[in-house]
Structure formats: C-alpha cells, structure tokens
C-alpha cells in the first residue's frame, strides 16, 4: 500500500511541476509547452493556455503512472 501512495505522490508532483513549467517558464516555440498564440497584431501578441494540450499531457501522465504501477506490482 505504501508503494502505491508513494508512486501516486511522485507522479502527481511531477505532473504539477510539468504543468507549472509548461505554462509559466516556456515559450511558444517549445515542444512541451501548453501555450498557444490566440491573436497577433503588429503591436501585441495574445497568448493563452491550450486546453487540448493540457488534457493530452494529463492523459500521458496518467498512462505513465499506470504503467509504473503495473511494473511495481509485478516486482513483488
């Protein structure tokens, strides 16, 4: 039971770190970012968070956590 909780906490904190870095510390040109350009004028650029990219990243972390859980469970 402790391994499951530890794995959940590890994956959850890794997800939160990725989400923070993908929103606040990345540029639009990075492949792992969730930011996208909504509108562009000569003076300003409107950047927002893409919901689709956030959902895809969440699914990737859930699948990765499930695979790690299955690998830990088989080691017993």
N, CA, C and O atoms as CSV, one atom per row, in Angstrom:
chain,resi,resn,atom,element,x,y,z
A,1,UNK,N,N,0.823,-1.194,0.000
A,1,UNK,CA,C,0.000,0.000,0.000
A,1,UNK,C,C,0.867,1.257,0.000
A,1,UNK,O,O,0.512,2.247,-0.640
A,2,UNK,N,N,1.990,1.234,0.703
A,2,UNK,CA,C,2.864,2.406,0.765
A,2,UNK,C,C,3.484,2.712,-0.589
A,2,UNK,O,O,3.697,3.880,-0.915
A,3,UNK,N,N,3.779,1.682,-1.391
A,3,UNK,CA,C,4.353,1.907,-2.714
A,3,UNK,C,C,3.353,2.592,-3.636
A,3,UNK,O,O,3.724,3.457,-4.430
A,4,UNK,N,N,2.089,2.203,-3.531
A,4,UNK,CA,C,1.066,2.825,-4.368
A,4,UNK,C,C,0.913,4.303,-4.034
A,4,UNK,O,O,0.813,5.138,-4.932
A,5,UNK,N,N,0.894,4.623,-2.755
A,5,UNK,CA,C,0.749,6.015,-2.334
A,5,UNK,C,C,1.977,6.816,-2.737
A,5,UNK,O,O,1.851,7.937,-3.230
A,6,UNK,N,N,3.158,6.258,-2.536
A,6,UNK,CA,C,4.381,6.940,-2.922
A,6,UNK,C,C,4.449,7.190,-4.426
A,6,UNK,O,O,4.866,8.262,-4.863
A,7,UNK,N,N,4.039,6.201,-5.214
A,7,UNK,CA,C,4.035,6.357,-6.660
A,7,UNK,C,C,3.028,7.418,-7.091
A,7,UNK,O,O,3.314,8.228,-7.973
A,8,UNK,N,N,1.858,7.414,-6.475
A,8,UNK,CA,C,0.847,8.419,-6.786
A,8,UNK,C,C,1.364,9.822,-6.484
A,8,UNK,O,O,1.195,10.734,-7.294
A,9,UNK,N,N,1.989,9.998,-5.332
A,9,UNK,CA,C,2.514,11.314,-4.950
A,9,UNK,C,C,3.627,11.735,-5.906
A,9,UNK,O,O,3.683,12.897,-6.308
A,10,UNK,N,N,4.514,10.810,-6.278
A,10,UNK,CA,C,5.597,11.119,-7.210
A,10,UNK,C,C,5.046,11.574,-8.559
A,10,UNK,O,O,5.463,12.607,-9.082
A,11,UNK,N,N,4.121,10.814,-9.118
A,11,UNK,CA,C,3.564,11.162,-10.426
A,11,UNK,C,C,2.783,12.469,-10.340
A,11,UNK,O,O,2.847,13.284,-11.261
A,12,UNK,N,N,2.052,12.681,-9.258
A,12,UNK,CA,C,1.269,13.895,-9.097
A,12,UNK,C,C,2.162,15.128,-9.014
A,12,UNK,O,O,1.871,16.141,-9.649
A,13,UNK,N,N,3.248,15.057,-8.238
A,13,UNK,CA,C,4.154,16.194,-8.141
A,13,UNK,C,C,4.908,16.430,-9.448
A,13,UNK,O,O,5.155,17.580,-9.814
A,14,UNK,N,N,5.276,15.367,-10.154
A,14,UNK,CA,C,5.906,15.535,-11.468
A,14,UNK,C,C,4.939,16.204,-12.441
A,14,UNK,O,O,5.347,17.042,-13.244
A,15,UNK,N,N,3.662,15.838,-12.372
A,15,UNK,CA,C,2.645,16.467,-13.213
A,15,UNK,C,C,2.504,17.949,-12.886
A,15,UNK,O,O,2.418,18.777,-13.792
A,16,UNK,N,N,2.480,18.288,-11.607
A,16,UNK,CA,C,2.353,19.691,-11.219
A,16,UNK,C,C,3.566,20.503,-11.646
A,16,UNK,O,O,3.423,21.647,-12.077
A,17,UNK,N,N,4.760,19.925,-11.532
A,17,UNK,CA,C,5.973,20.614,-11.969
A,17,UNK,C,C,5.945,20.837,-13.477
A,17,UNK,O,O,6.266,21.926,-13.952
A,18,UNK,N,N,5.558,19.796,-14.236
A,18,UNK,CA,C,5.452,19.953,-15.687
A,18,UNK,C,C,4.433,21.026,-16.044
A,18,UNK,O,O,4.691,21.851,-16.921
A,19,UNK,N,N,3.288,21.030,-15.384
A,19,UNK,CA,C,2.246,21.998,-15.697
A,19,UNK,C,C,2.727,23.421,-15.413
A,19,UNK,O,O,2.486,24.327,-16.210
A,20,UNK,N,N,3.398,23.618,-14.296
A,20,UNK,CA,C,3.936,24.948,-13.986
A,20,UNK,C,C,4.953,25.377,-15.035
A,20,UNK,O,O,4.880,26.489,-15.558
A,21,UNK,N,N,5.896,24.501,-15.341
A,21,UNK,CA,C,6.927,24.850,-16.314
A,21,UNK,C,C,6.344,25.050,-17.710
A,21,UNK,O,O,6.802,25.918,-18.452
A,22,UNK,N,N,5.343,24.257,-18.072
A,22,UNK,CA,C,4.753,24.368,-19.403
A,22,UNK,C,C,3.932,25.637,-19.566
A,22,UNK,O,O,3.783,26.131,-20.684
A,23,UNK,N,N,3.398,26.172,-18.481
A,23,UNK,CA,C,2.591,27.392,-18.578
A,23,UNK,C,C,3.450,28.633,-18.397
A,23,UNK,O,O,3.374,29.556,-19.207
A,24,UNK,N,N,4.260,28.673,-17.355
A,24,UNK,CA,C,4.921,29.919,-16.977
A,24,UNK,C,C,6.359,30.056,-17.460
A,24,UNK,O,O,6.813,31.178,-17.686
A,25,UNK,N,N,7.079,28.979,-17.624
A,25,UNK,CA,C,8.510,29.068,-17.917
A,25,UNK,C,C,8.870,28.694,-19.351
A,25,UNK,O,O,10.053,28.653,-19.688
A,26,UNK,N,N,7.899,28.425,-20.192
A,26,UNK,CA,C,8.193,28.004,-21.558
A,26,UNK,C,C,7.783,29.081,-22.546
A,26,UNK,O,O,6.965,29.950,-22.245
A,27,UNK,N,N,8.364,29.006,-23.721
A,27,UNK,CA,C,7.961,29.908,-24.796
A,27,UNK,C,C,7.027,29.148,-25.739
A,27,UNK,O,O,6.840,27.938,-25.613
A,28,UNK,N,N,6.462,29.871,-26.661
A,28,UNK,CA,C,5.514,29.259,-27.591
A,28,UNK,C,C,6.215,28.269,-28.511
A,28,UNK,O,O,5.570,27.360,-29.034
A,29,UNK,N,N,7.508,28.420,-28.720
A,29,UNK,CA,C,8.253,27.557,-29.636
A,29,UNK,C,C,8.698,26.239,-29.025
A,29,UNK,O,O,9.143,25.357,-29.759
A,30,UNK,N,N,8.596,26.067,-27.703
A,30,UNK,CA,C,8.996,24.817,-27.067
A,30,UNK,C,C,7.989,23.716,-27.384
A,30,UNK,O,O,6.791,23.982,-27.488
A,31,UNK,N,N,8.465,22.489,-27.538
A,31,UNK,CA,C,7.577,21.399,-27.908
A,31,UNK,C,C,6.714,20.942,-26.733
A,31,UNK,O,O,5.658,20.349,-26.953
A,32,UNK,N,N,7.123,21.196,-25.516
A,32,UNK,CA,C,6.400,20.703,-24.339
A,32,UNK,C,C,5.509,21.768,-23.709
A,32,UNK,O,O,4.961,21.548,-22.629
A,33,UNK,N,N,5.358,22.898,-24.355
A,33,UNK,CA,C,4.563,23.977,-23.800
A,33,UNK,C,C,3.064,23.737,-24.010
A,33,UNK,O,O,2.665,22.970,-24.886
A,34,UNK,N,N,2.254,24.392,-23.206
A,34,UNK,CA,C,0.804,24.351,-23.402
A,34,UNK,C,C,0.286,25.713,-23.841
A,34,UNK,O,O,-0.922,25.905,-23.981
A,35,UNK,N,N,1.195,26.658,-24.059
A,35,UNK,CA,C,0.808,27.989,-24.515
A,35,UNK,C,C,0.630,27.989,-26.024
A,35,UNK,O,O,1.323,27.273,-26.747
A,36,UNK,N,N,-0.314,28.807,-26.489
A,36,UNK,CA,C,-0.503,28.975,-27.915
A,36,UNK,C,C,-0.885,30.419,-28.209
A,36,UNK,O,O,-1.420,31.122,-27.351
A,37,UNK,N,N,-0.608,30.841,-29.408
A,37,UNK,CA,C,-0.918,32.211,-29.807
A,37,UNK,C,C,-2.382,32.261,-30.236
A,37,UNK,O,O,-2.794,31.550,-31.152
A,38,UNK,N,N,-3.160,33.105,-29.567
A,38,UNK,CA,C,-4.573,33.260,-29.913
A,38,UNK,C,C,-4.772,34.336,-30.970
A,38,UNK,O,O,-5.507,34.132,-31.935
A,39,UNK,N,N,-4.124,35.476,-30.794
A,39,UNK,CA,C,-4.238,36.545,-31.774
A,39,UNK,C,C,-2.927,37.307,-31.847
A,39,UNK,O,O,-2.198,37.427,-30.863
A,40,UNK,N,N,-2.649,37.814,-33.028
A,40,UNK,CA,C,-1.404,38.532,-33.242
A,40,UNK,C,C,-1.700,39.799,-34.035
A,40,UNK,O,O,-2.336,39.761,-35.088
A,41,UNK,N,N,-1.228,40.908,-33.506
A,41,UNK,CA,C,-1.300,42.174,-34.229
A,41,UNK,C,C,0.119,42.699,-34.381
A,41,UNK,O,O,1.082,42.036,-33.996
A,42,UNK,N,N,0.236,43.885,-34.940
A,42,UNK,CA,C,1.570,44.445,-35.127
A,42,UNK,C,C,2.230,44.800,-33.795
A,42,UNK,O,O,3.450,44.711,-33.655
A,43,UNK,N,N,1.421,45.199,-32.828
A,43,UNK,CA,C,1.966,45.654,-31.546
A,43,UNK,C,C,1.967,44.593,-30.461
A,43,UNK,O,O,2.876,44.563,-29.632
A,44,UNK,N,N,0.976,43.732,-30.450
A,44,UNK,CA,C,0.832,42.780,-29.344
A,44,UNK,C,C,0.593,41.364,-29.858
A,44,UNK,O,O,0.203,41.141,-31.004
A,45,UNK,N,N,0.842,40.436,-28.966
A,45,UNK,CA,C,0.562,39.028,-29.227
A,45,UNK,C,C,-0.257,38.497,-28.060
A,45,UNK,O,O,0.140,38.644,-26.904
A,46,UNK,N,N,-1.388,37.885,-28.351
A,46,UNK,CA,C,-2.227,37.298,-27.306
A,46,UNK,C,C,-1.914,35.821,-27.145
A,46,UNK,O,O,-2.131,35.032,-28.065
A,47,UNK,N,N,-1.405,35.445,-25.979
A,47,UNK,CA,C,-1.034,34.055,-25.702
A,47,UNK,C,C,-1.945,33.519,-24.612
A,47,UNK,O,O,-2.204,34.201,-23.620
A,48,UNK,N,N,-2.433,32.293,-24.796
A,48,UNK,CA,C,-3.273,31.667,-23.779
A,48,UNK,C,C,-2.913,30.190,-23.668
A,48,UNK,O,O,-2.108,29.671,-24.442
A,49,UNK,N,N,-3.517,29.529,-22.698
A,49,UNK,CA,C,-3.261,28.114,-22.447
A,49,UNK,C,C,-4.215,27.278,-23.291
A,49,UNK,O,O,-5.418,27.538,-23.316
A,50,UNK,N,N,-3.684,26.290,-23.970
A,50,UNK,CA,C,-4.486,25.402,-24.797
A,50,UNK,C,C,-5.040,24.269,-23.927
A,50,UNK,O,O,-4.280,23.508,-23.327
A,51,UNK,N,N,-6.355,24.167,-23.866
A,51,UNK,CA,C,-6.983,23.111,-23.070
A,51,UNK,C,C,-6.681,21.725,-23.629
A,51,UNK,O,O,-6.538,20.768,-22.869
A,52,UNK,N,N,-6.583,21.611,-24.942
A,52,UNK,CA,C,-6.298,20.315,-25.561
A,52,UNK,C,C,-4.916,19.812,-25.155
A,52,UNK,O,O,-4.752,18.634,-24.839
A,53,UNK,N,N,-3.928,20.695,-25.164
A,53,UNK,CA,C,-2.575,20.289,-24.782
A,53,UNK,C,C,-2.499,19.907,-23.307
A,53,UNK,O,O,-1.759,18.992,-22.946
A,54,UNK,N,N,-3.247,20.588,-22.457
A,54,UNK,CA,C,-3.279,20.240,-21.032
A,54,UNK,C,C,-3.904,18.867,-20.847
A,54,UNK,O,O,-3.405,18.065,-20.058
A,55,UNK,N,N,-4.985,18.584,-21.559
A,55,UNK,CA,C,-5.648,17.277,-21.443
A,55,UNK,C,C,-4.750,16.168,-21.967
A,55,UNK,O,O,-4.681,15.095,-21.367
A,56,UNK,N,N,-4.057,16.410,-23.082
A,56,UNK,CA,C,-3.138,15.402,-23.627
A,56,UNK,C,C,-2.005,15.129,-22.643
A,56,UNK,O,O,-1.644,13.972,-22.428
A,57,UNK,N,N,-1.442,16.170,-22.046
A,57,UNK,CA,C,-0.391,15.985,-21.049
A,57,UNK,C,C,-0.884,15.239,-19.828
A,57,UNK,O,O,-0.163,14.406,-19.279
A,58,UNK,N,N,-2.108,15.525,-19.393
A,58,UNK,CA,C,-2.693,14.824,-18.252
A,58,UNK,C,C,-2.869,13.344,-18.558
A,58,UNK,O,O,-2.576,12.497,-17.714
A,59,UNK,N,N,-3.339,13.032,-19.745
A,59,UNK,CA,C,-3.518,11.629,-20.138
A,59,UNK,C,C,-2.170,10.918,-20.195
A,59,UNK,O,O,-2.062,9.761,-19.790
A,60,UNK,N,N,-1.150,11.598,-20.691
A,60,UNK,CA,C,0.189,10.991,-20.750
A,60,UNK,C,C,0.697,10.671,-19.343
A,60,UNK,O,O,1.262,9.601,-19.117
A,61,UNK,N,N,0.499,11.592,-18.399
A,61,UNK,CA,C,0.936,11.325,-17.025
A,61,UNK,C,C,0.114,10.213,-16.382
A,61,UNK,O,O,0.662,9.419,-15.618
A,62,UNK,N,N,-1.173,10.132,-16.666
A,62,UNK,CA,C,-1.999,9.053,-16.106
A,62,UNK,C,C,-1.560,7.707,-16.657
A,62,UNK,O,O,-1.440,6.740,-15.904
A,63,UNK,N,N,-1.319,7.632,-17.952
A,63,UNK,CA,C,-0.864,6.369,-18.552
A,63,UNK,C,C,0.517,5.990,-18.027
A,63,UNK,O,O,0.772,4.823,-17.727
A,64,UNK,N,N,1.411,6.979,-17.916
A,64,UNK,CA,C,2.744,6.708,-17.373
A,64,UNK,C,C,2.690,6.215,-15.936
A,64,UNK,O,O,3.420,5.297,-15.564
A,65,UNK,N,N,1.824,6.825,-15.122
A,65,UNK,CA,C,1.649,6.368,-13.748
A,65,UNK,C,C,1.081,4.968,-13.672
A,65,UNK,O,O,1.484,4.175,-12.821
A,66,UNK,N,N,0.136,4.653,-14.566
A,66,UNK,CA,C,-0.448,3.305,-14.584
A,66,UNK,C,C,0.595,2.268,-14.980
A,66,UNK,O,O,0.628,1.173,-14.418
A,67,UNK,N,N,1.445,2.606,-15.942
A,67,UNK,CA,C,2.496,1.671,-16.357
A,67,UNK,C,C,3.495,1.463,-15.223
A,67,UNK,O,O,3.908,0.333,-14.963
A,68,UNK,N,N,3.890,2.543,-14.544
A,68,UNK,CA,C,4.793,2.394,-13.405
A,68,UNK,C,C,4.152,1.565,-12.291
A,68,UNK,O,O,4.827,0.756,-11.655
A,69,UNK,N,N,2.871,1.760,-12.056
A,69,UNK,CA,C,2.167,0.969,-11.043
A,69,UNK,C,C,2.191,-0.516,-11.400
A,69,UNK,O,O,2.425,-1.365,-10.540
A,70,UNK,N,N,1.947,-0.822,-12.674
A,70,UNK,CA,C,1.969,-2.226,-13.085
A,70,UNK,C,C,3.367,-2.818,-12.968
A,70,UNK,O,O,3.512,-3.988,-12.611
A,71,UNK,N,N,4.392,-2.036,-13.259
A,71,UNK,CA,C,5.761,-2.531,-13.123
A,71,UNK,C,C,6.132,-2.766,-11.664
A,71,UNK,O,O,6.799,-3.752,-11.349
A,72,UNK,N,N,5.711,-1.882,-10.776
A,72,UNK,CA,C,5.988,-2.060,-9.351
A,72,UNK,C,C,5.225,-3.272,-8.813
A,72,UNK,O,O,5.764,-4.045,-8.021
A,73,UNK,N,N,3.984,-3.434,-9.238
A,73,UNK,CA,C,3.168,-4.544,-8.754
A,73,UNK,C,C,3.745,-5.893,-9.188
A,73,UNK,O,O,3.676,-6.862,-8.432
A,74,UNK,N,N,4.312,-5.968,-10.397
A,74,UNK,CA,C,4.869,-7.233,-10.890
A,74,UNK,C,C,6.165,-7.613,-10.188
A,74,UNK,O,O,6.529,-8.789,-10.162
A,75,UNK,N,N,6.882,-6.619,-9.608
A,75,UNK,CA,C,8.150,-6.912,-8.940
A,75,UNK,C,C,7.937,-7.671,-7.656
A,75,UNK,O,O,8.853,-8.364,-7.213
A,76,UNK,N,N,6.787,-7.580,-7.037
A,76,UNK,CA,C,6.549,-8.246,-5.747
A,76,UNK,C,C,6.635,-9.709,-5.870
A,76,UNK,O,O,6.461,-10.422,-4.882
